[in-house]
Amino acid sequence: MIFRQLFEPVSSTYTYVLASRQGGEALIIDPVLERIDSYLELFNRLELRLVKAVDTHVHADHFTGLGALRDRTKCSTVMGRESAVDTVSMRVVDGDSIDIEGVRLDVIYTPGHTDDSYSFRLADRVFTGDTLLIRGTGRTDFQNGSAEQSYDSIFNKLLKLPDETLVFPAHDYKGETVSTIAEERAFNPRLQVGSVAEYADVMNNLGLANPKMIDVAVPANVTIGVAQSAEGDDWGLTIDQARAWIKNPDVILIDLREEAERRKEGVIPGTLQVPYVSLNDQVLPSGVLNQLAHGSNKHLLFYCAYGERSALAVETARNSGLGDAAHIMGGIDAWKRAGALLED
Ligand SMILES: [Fe+2]
């Protein structure tokens, strides 16, 4: 397995890169905007294809690299359901998994530092974001933080993981790089409390100044989606336009989501399934979508969860000469909110 812990010194942020093999798919956790070029260089050197960029929560102390990585690599962006960001490609909840080739992250909802904080577990290790730090815990005094929720997330979820589980946080300010669940239970000074009230008392009296960048970083970090015009345009269809379009037998409706998303959220009737990660191959001259568009004169209409992957797919298709590809703005989420039909 390929595993990298990368450090950004201005905000003392750790970013993690995971891949099952050289030349394979990669995933990145908590990328920092200013470091994008160095991540891309690493992917290049290891011949990795970035397919998912994940943030543990909306960060207040640095600019997220999610949007820039998506724009540069067409990767999917992933955050928790509660994150107040305009658009990400996929949203996860507790119990979900985030999958790439050969790597599966188990999603654990760990609110408290913020109400959108998640941890991600991979076999022998857990990425704890700002929920559990090395000899510390994430502050709980802004972004809908809650000391009580932090206690619950740490004591009832993270500390229940096997003792030897490696703890990889999103920050460290003293140069520590990794810990374990057993070590934090025994030596983390914030966790040496007898009750939730005692913990809340500690957390509510830290007297910390706001992060220097909070007023600029949070607004920037919640507007990272691909621009999608509300009225629709040649490529982006509103739900009403899409409903009219799919009555045309020459329109092929293509679902770009993963199997788990389809099972959970439902499917628009008459859909062809082409997972977003395989799209590049499918629009090549030898690919199914290319043959449908060129050989059979079909019009491609993409959709996904929120309209982000489908907007990127239109770009990819058009770059491959499939000039009239379009997508459903807002994805299945908008489709469902409009009360449109789903497959039984
Ligand atoms: Fe944070």
Residues whose N, C-alpha, C, O or C-beta is under 5 A from the ligand:
A	BS01	LIG	V58 H59 A60 D130
